[in-house]
Amino acid sequence: MTRSIITRWPLAAVLLAAAYIGAAVPATADTSRYSEWKGDQESGGVDSLIENLRGLIEEADRARAADPMFLDDLRSVLDAFENPWSVRALYDDFRDGNFTANPTWQISAGQWKIDRSGATQGLKSSVGAPLAGGNLNNLLGALLQPQGAAQYASIYTPVKFGNPFAMRFEFSSRDPKGRLDFGPYQGAAGNIAYRLAYIPGAANGLLLQRVTAQGTTVIGQSPGPLNLSDGRAHVVELTRDKAGRMEALVDGNSVISAQDTRIRGGFDGFLIINSAGSFGVRSISVDSVN
């Protein structure tokens, strides 16, 4: 996940603490390497620095060179630096057999159900025909539309979380064609949003879009097609930091990097739109910061 949304003072504190540990360890044959450690000056970046600091903490623990509670505090600082998301805003894996409570999802178009078997387990939606003209610009307005016959299916859950966020979306499908959009929105009508669009068979299989009253803008896209319609579960992640830097990953591999600051303030919910195909949403999580 993106570490830059966290200020650097915790890491500085760890550096000072590591220096204290080194000074506190007696200069014996077993611990003499403390005087030789040169930190991260040569190579490896922040990840290498953190690995070295963890090694120092563990060796200081074995040598009883510092208060164990103090060392635990250092470990906690490093853990927080590596995983900055302090608030779990949303989680659902639909194992309770419903989408009407804890959290509450509301259908705004089409049909959704819980499927416990088959290739598309989880929260399932099937749409036979694509949206006329392939125009998705007005789909987020479905939050205010009554349920009924539609050429797409949409469902949302109202949940508030901050502008920096980490989203994890696990789904499965066997359709070689179709389209599935998902992401956070702002406002009661949901007409301001960031969303990812998975389009099997397209030249760019994943799109990162900004939706505003002025329309939909693609701010990032995968460099090529994505074959995620094999019946297996796949994970799409999207992180956004305070500077508007965004990264999308598919099964742990980065496919989109972009920066956008047009949408400010927190979000009011999470929306899923199926405009063609059959998809099963296995799990969803959204983490944010205080």
C-alpha positions, -999 to 999 in steps of 0.1 A, spaced: 0 0 0 10 36 -5 31 47 25 33 84 16 0 93 33 17 89 66 41 116 79 77 107 84 81 115 120 73 79 133 102 66 111 125 93 125 116 82 160 125 47 151 158 58 137 166 76 170 155 46 190 177 24 169 206 46 176 198 44 213 197 6 211 231 5 194 246 27 221 230 6 248 244 -27 236 279 -36 251 307 -37 225 312 -75 226 322 -99 198 285 -108 194 272 -73 191 301 -55 174 283 -53 141 262 -23 155 292 -1 149 295 -13 113 258 -8 103 254 20 77 217 21 75 202 26 40 229 48 25 240 23 -2 208 7 -17 174 -8 -10 153 23 -2 128 25 26 119 -12 25 156 -21 31 158 4 59 127 -10 77 141 -46 73 174 -35 88 156 -17 117 135 -48 124 167 -69 125 183 -44 150 152 -46 172 152 -84 172 189 -86 180 185 -60 208 157 -81 222 178 -113 222 207 -93 238 183 -78 264 198 -44 254 166 -24 261 132 -26 279 110 -52 261 80 -28 262 102 -1 245 111 -26 218 74 -36 214 66 1 209 92 3 181 77 -27 164 43 -10 166 57 21 150 71 1 121 39 -18 117 19 14 115 43 28 90 40 -2 67 2 -4 71 -10 32 75 -48 25 72 -61 30 107 -99 27 100 -118 -3 85 -147 16 69 -163 -13 50 -160 -51 49 -184 -77 35 -178 -112 23 -215 -121 20 -210 -153 40 -240 -144 62 -262 -152 32 -276 -117 28 -268 -82 17 -295 -64 36 -277 -60 69 -242 -55 84 -235 -37 60 -268 -28 43 -267 -28 5 -294 -12 -15 -304 -22 -51 -309 8 -73 -313 -11 -106 -316 -46 -119 -313 -78 -97 -288 -90 -72 -287 -121 -51 -264 -142 -30 -250 -173 -48 -233 -199 -26 -222 -222 -54 -210 -222 -90 -183 -200 -106 -197 -167 -94 -201 -172 -57 -209 -142 -35 -230 -112 -44 -241 -121 -79 -256 -102 -108 -263 -112 -144 -271 -88 -172 -278 -102 -206 -276 -72 -229 -250 -44 -228 -262 -9 -221 -273 8 -253 -244 27 -268 -221 16 -240 -226 50 -223 -220 47 -185 -218 84 -177 -253 85 -161 -252 52 -143 -243 67 -109 -275 86 -111 -291 52 -106 -289 58 -69 -320 79 -72 -338 57 -97 -366 33 -87 -360 -4 -91 -374 -21 -122 -364 -33 -156 -330 -20 -166 -302 -27 -190 -278 -27 -161 -277 -37 -124 -264 -14 -97 -261 -18 -59 -246 5 -33 -239 8 4 -238 42 22 -206 44 42 -184 74 51 -147 73 48 -118 97 41 -103 108 8 -72 87 13 -83 51 11 -73 15 3 -100 -6 -15 -99 -43 -21 -124 -59 -44 -125 -97 -50 -147 -111 -78 -151 -139 -103 -166 -143 -138 -167 -166 -168 -180 -141 -193 -155 -132 -220 -174 -100 -226 -191 -75 -203 -183 -47 -180 -182 -43 -142 -176 -9 -125 -170 -3 -88 -157 23 -65 -164 51 -39 -188 79 -45 -197 113 -30 -232 129 -25 -267 115 -22 -269 111 -60 -235 95 -63 -226 117 -93 -190 124 -80 -169 93 -78 -137 74 -86 -143 40 -101 -125 11 -117 -140 -5 -148 -131 -41 -157 -139 -47 -194 -129 -82 -205 -119 -84 -241 -110 -47 -243 -76 -34 -254 -72 -19 -220 -88 -43 -196 -90 -20 -165 -98 17 -165 -95 42 -136 -121 69 -140 -131 102 -124 -168 110 -125 -180 145 -119 -210 166 -131 -189 175 -162 -188 138 -172 -164 108 -170 -127 111 -175 -102 82 -178 -72 91 -156 -54 58 -160 -56 25 -177 -39 -9 -178 -13 -12 -206 -32 -41 -222 -61 -66 -219 -68 -85 -187 -81 -121 -187 -99 -123 -154 -130 -142 -167 -117 -177 -160 -141 -186 -131 -114 -180 -105 -114 -154 -78 -93 -123 -87 -84 -93 -65 -84 -57 -77 -70 -31 -53 -70 7 -55 -51 29 -31 -51 67 -29 -30 89 -7 -34 125 6 -15 139 -24 -40 122 -48 -15 95 -60 -35 64 -69 -24 29 -78 -44 0 -90 -32 -36 -86 -46 -69 -100 -37 -100 -81 -8 -81 -65 6 -67 -97 5 -29 -103 -13 -21 -136 -22 16 -132 -5 46 -116 -21 80 -117 -25 112 -98 -57 133 -95 -68 160 -71 -101 171 -86 -122 152 -61 -117 165 -26 -133 156 7 -145 123 21 -167 97 4 -203 87 12 -205 52 -1 -195 24 -24 -212 15 -57 -211 -15 -80 -225 -15 -115 -229 -45 -139 -237 -33 -174 -232 -66 -191 -222 -101 -181 -224 -123 -150 -202 -115 -120 -199 -127 -85 -184 -103 -59 -166 -125 -33 -156 -98 -8 -151 -60 -5 -131 -40 20 -123 -3 23 -98 11 47 -91 47 55 -74 70 80 -87 91 109 
